[in-house]
Amino acid sequence: MRRIAVTGLGAVSPFGAGVKAYWTGVAAGTCAITPVTLFDTDGLRCSVAAEVPDLTGSVRRSRADRLALAAAAEALEDARVTRRERADVALLVGAVGGGMLEAEAWYWARAGQGTGGRLSAVRSTLPSSHADVVAHRLGVYGPRETLVTACSSGAAALAMAADLIADGVVDVALAGGADALTRICYMGFSALKLLDPAPCRPFDRARRGMSIGEGAAFVVLEEEGRARARGARVYAELAGAGMTTDAYHVTAPQPDGEGMARAMRAALGQAGIAPAAVGYANAHGTATPQNDRIEARALREVFGEGALLVSSTKSMIGHTMAAAGSLEAVATVLALAHDLVPPTVNLETPDPDVAFDCVPGVARDVRLEHAISNSFGFGGQNVTLLFRRV
């Protein structure tokens, strides 16, 4: 079986542009959840989110397009994939909101003033626009897919990219996710009463809900032999991936966590390792009372109670929707590379139903051989990625 190397990383996060800014913020346990500035939150349950500061790029593109483009460009540059080589690179993008932020602004102006001008490009509102922009601007012309699997979209993109390489369809793939903060997403979660008015507290006994964030992350995946032959830096191996579907409820996960557990077991099986070999889980960890409890139940079912460290980077950057799975995958890869487990911040009183050390407050120095990243989307769309130290 062909092995999958991680040779490039790119990120735009609420800590700013670049992987360095992202990892510095996460490793330091800095919470980037602050008052919303992109739109009015009057009358809503919550008024905080994790926004990307000082976003650059052409304003002719949607905010989400610009996030995707910046992260994808950094990943390709980091992996030293040349313009000529990019013609055969596969592109897989997890997306949900597309250019909805700009479409909302147009609608608000039109509804309030009778005219909103012209919506510059209808295609920019579609989730597929990110792949169009990245392919056109960066010259990535291999197989191209946009995956919309709710909050697991970014992780699903990595899993599908790994399949293309493992099956010999391509040797190199660029995969990740992007999402911008939008009114419809924010108002929807507010209406569901799933937002905490304060920065979220995953795994805390008094947690009240999630915080919304935005960002993008992309990873260059490559057949390991090819990567070694060209002298590429290999951060880690994507050794296994599991994808399952509960189809239990539109928003709620299956109460016993069975679908989540199946995804984790599938990743372990593909990697050919026992549960005890995994030292860290970057949890989905949304900070909603129900989801954290069910994920902890699924983790206990697979790994038992004991040495597994569990943390949620959403405590620092919020839930970045389609970008969550890829941003968290980058954090997991860097945890392996730096022997450092990111913390769960805002965690003051651990929930007794969560039978794990959730690394409260401060990052932990730990040498890891294997780590997983969990992403669970609405509708029970579950993805687990398993990374191995190289």
N, C-alpha and C positions, 0 to 999 in steps of 0.2 A: 504494500500500500504506500502511496506517495505521502510523504510527511509535509506538513504545512508550517512554514516559517513566517514569523512576523518581522518584517524588515523595515517598515516605515510607520510613523505615527504622526497624526496631525489633529489639532484641537483648537476650538474657539469656545471659551467657557465664560461664566460670570466672573472669572478672575482676569479675563482679557484674552488677547490673541496669543496662540502658541501653546505647545505642550509644556514648555518650561513654566509659564505662568500658571497653567492648570495644576501641574504636579506640585509646584511650590505652595499653592493655596491649599490643596488637599492634604499634603504632608504636614502642613503647619496647623491643620484643624481650624482654618479660617471659615467663618460662615459668611457667604456672599448674598444672603437673602435680605433685601432692603425694600423700602417703599417703592411701589410701582411708579414709573414716570412715562411709560409709553402710551397709556390711556387712562381715562378717568375711572376710578373704582368706587365712586360715591354710591351708597346704598347697598354695597356688596358686603358679604361676611368678612372679607379679608382685603387688605390693601398692600400686602408685601409679595415679592417674587424675587427671583434671581435673574437679573437682566445682564446681558453682555454689554460692557461699557465700551464707548468709543469705537463702535463698529465702522470700518472703512469699506470702500468699494463703491461702485457705480450705483447711484440712487435710481437708475433706470431698472435695476434688478430688485426683486423683493428682498426684504431683510433675511428671510430664510435662505434664499439663493446665495446671498453674500456670505452667510455663515458656512454653508456647504462648500462654496468655492474656496474660501480661505483655508478651511481644514483639509480639504482634499489636496490643495496645492502644497501645503506643508508636508503631508504624508508622502507624496511623490518625490518631493525634494529631499526629504529625510532618507528615503530609500534609494536615492540616486537613480531613479528610473528616467532614462533619457527620452527626449521627444520621439526619437525613432522607435524606441521600445514600446512606447505607450500605444501605438497603433494596434497592438495585439492584447492589450490589458483589458480584462473584464471590469465592468463597473456595476456595482450593486449598491443601491441607495435605499435606506429606510426613511420613510417620510409619512407625514400625516397632514399637517396644517397647510403645507404649501405656502402660497403668497396670500393667505387669508387676512393677515394684518392690514395689508394695503387695500384689499377688497373691502374690508370693513370700514376703513377710513373713507373710501369712496362712497360707500352706501350711507354712512353717517352724514357726510356732507350733503349728499343728494336728498336724503330724507329731511334734514334740518333746514336746508336753504333752497331746496327745489332744484339745485344743480350741483353736481359733484365733478363737473368737467368730464374728461374722458378717462376711462379705465385703460391705462396704457397698453396692457397686454393681457388678454384673458388667459393665455397659456401660463402666465406666471403665477396664477392662483392655484394651479393644479400641483399635486405632490410630485408628479413626474418632471416638473420644471427644473428641479435641482440636478437631476441626471443630465438633462439637456444642456444646462449651463456648464456643468463640470466637463462633460464630454467635448463640447464646442471650444471652450476656453483652454482646456488643458490637453486636448488632442488624444483623449482616451476613446478608442474606436473598436474595442472588442465587444463581446456580448454585453448587453445592457439590460438591467432590470430595476424596477422600482417596487419595493415591498412595502405594503401597508398592513401591518399587523399590530396596530395600536401601539402601546408602549413598549412592545418587544421588537419594533421594526428595525432599529439599528443593530440589535443582536442577531436578528434573523438574516440581515444582509451579510454579516460575517459568516454565519453558518452556511448560507447558500454559496457564498464565494469559495469557502473551503471545499464544498462538494464539487464545484467546477474544477478546481485544481486536482483534487483527489481522483476524479474521474478522467483526468487527462484532457479536458476540453480546453483549458488554458494553463499556462505556467505561472501567470501573475494576475492578481485581482486587486482592485481598489474598492474597499467596502466600508460603509459607515452609515451614519444617520444625521439628520438635521431637522431642527424645528425652531421656529420663532414664537415668542409669546404672542397670543392672540386673545381678543375679547371673548370669542365664542368658547374657547377652551376654558378661560378663566371663569367666565360666567357659568358655564356648564358645571364645573366642579364646585363652584359656590352654591349653585342650586341644589346639588346633590349633598350639600353640607359636608363636603370632604376636605375643605381647606381649613387649616389652622390660622387664626388671625395673627399669631406670632410665628417666627421661624419654626419649622417642623422639628419633631423630636422622635425619630424612629426608635422603636423598642423601649421607649420610656413608658412607665406604668400610666402616666397621666397624658399620654399623647392624644391629640385631638384631630389630627388630619395632616394633609400634605401641604407642601409649598410648591408652587409652579416655578419652573425655570426655563431657560432656553440655551441653545448652543449647537455645536456640531462636532463630530469626531470621525476621522477616517483612518483606516489601517491598510497598509499594503501587505497582502499575503502572497507568499511565493513558494513554489516547490523547493524544498530544502536543498536538494542537490544543485539546482540552478543558483540559489542564493550563495551557497558555499563556493561554487566554481567562480563566481564573479567577485568574491571577496566582500559580500554585503555584511553589514552588521545585523546579527540576528538577536532580537530582543527576547524572544520566547518562541515556543512551538504551540500552535493551536492544535492540541492533541485530540480533542473530542468536542462534539456538539450534540445536544439533544433538543428536539423540537416536538412538542405535543400540543393537543388541543382538548380542553375540558368540554367546551360547548355546553356549559352548565347554566350560565346566566349572562345577560348582556353586560353587566358591570361587576358582579361578584364572582370571586373564584370558588371552585369546588371546596366545600367546608373542610373536608379531610385532607386537602392538599395533594390528592392522588396524582393529578396531572402534573403538578410541579415536581413531585417525587419521581415520576416516570421520566421527565426531562433530565433530571440530574443523573438518574441511573443510566439513561441512554448515553450521556456524555462520558460517564465512567466506563461504560462498556466499549465505546468506540476508542477510548484512550487505552483500554486494557489494563486498568489499575483498580485497586480496591479502594473503598471509601476512606480507609485509614491513611492513604497516601496523600489526601488533600488536607492542606493546613489552613486554608483561608477561603471564605466565601464572601465575595462582594455581593451583598444581598440586594434584592429588588427594593426592600426596605422603604416603603412609601410613607410610613408613619400614620397610616390609618389604623384604627383599632383592630379591624377585622383582618386586613391583609398581612400585617406584621405577625399576628398570631398564627395565621394559617401557614405562612412561609416558614415560621419557626417550627411548626408541627411537621411540615414536609422535610425540613433539614434534619430534624430529630429522627424521622422515619428512615432516612437514608444513611446518616452519619452517626446516629446515636448521640448520647450526651458525653461530652468530653473535651478533647483538645482542639476541636475546630474553632478557629476565630471567625467571627462574623461582624461585618460593619456595613454601614450605609453611607455612601458618599452623597446621597440626596440630602443628608442633614446639612451639607455645606452649599450645594449648588441647586437644590430643589429637584423636582421631577422634570426633566427636560424632554419628556414625551418621546418622540421618535428618535431623538439623539441619546436618550438615556442608556440604551444597551451598548452603544459604541463608546460613549464617554466612560462608562463604567468598565468596559473591556480594556480601554487604555489605562485606566487606574489600576486594574488587576495586573496587566502586563508590567507596569512600572513597579508595582509592589514586589513582584518576583525579581525584577532587575535590581532594585535598590534594597532588598531585604527589609522592607518597611511596610507594615499594614496600616492603611489610612484609618483614622478614628471615626467614630460616630459622635458628632458634637451635639450639644443640647441634651445629652442623655444624663439625667440626674438620678432618677429612681428606676432601676431596671425592672422590667415586667417579669414577675415570677413564672409566667407562662412561656417565657423565652429562655430556654435552658442552655444558653451559650454566653461566652464572654464576647460582648459586643464592642470592645475596645473603646470605652467611653472617654471622650475629651482629647486624648493625646495619642498620637501614632505610636505604634509598637515595633521595636526592632526584632524581627523574626526571620530566620532563614527558611524559605519555602521551596519545596520542590514542585508542588502542584497547587493551583488555585482555580476556583470557579467564579463565574459572574452570572448571576441570575437576572432574567428579565421576564416579567409576566404582564401581558396586556389584557385589556378588556376582552371579554368573550372567552377567556381562558386560553390565550395564545402564549404558550410557555416556551422559553428558550433558555438553555444553559450552555455556556461556553466554558471549556476546560483548557487551561493553559499550563504548559510544562516549562520548567527552567531548562536552559540550554547551557 
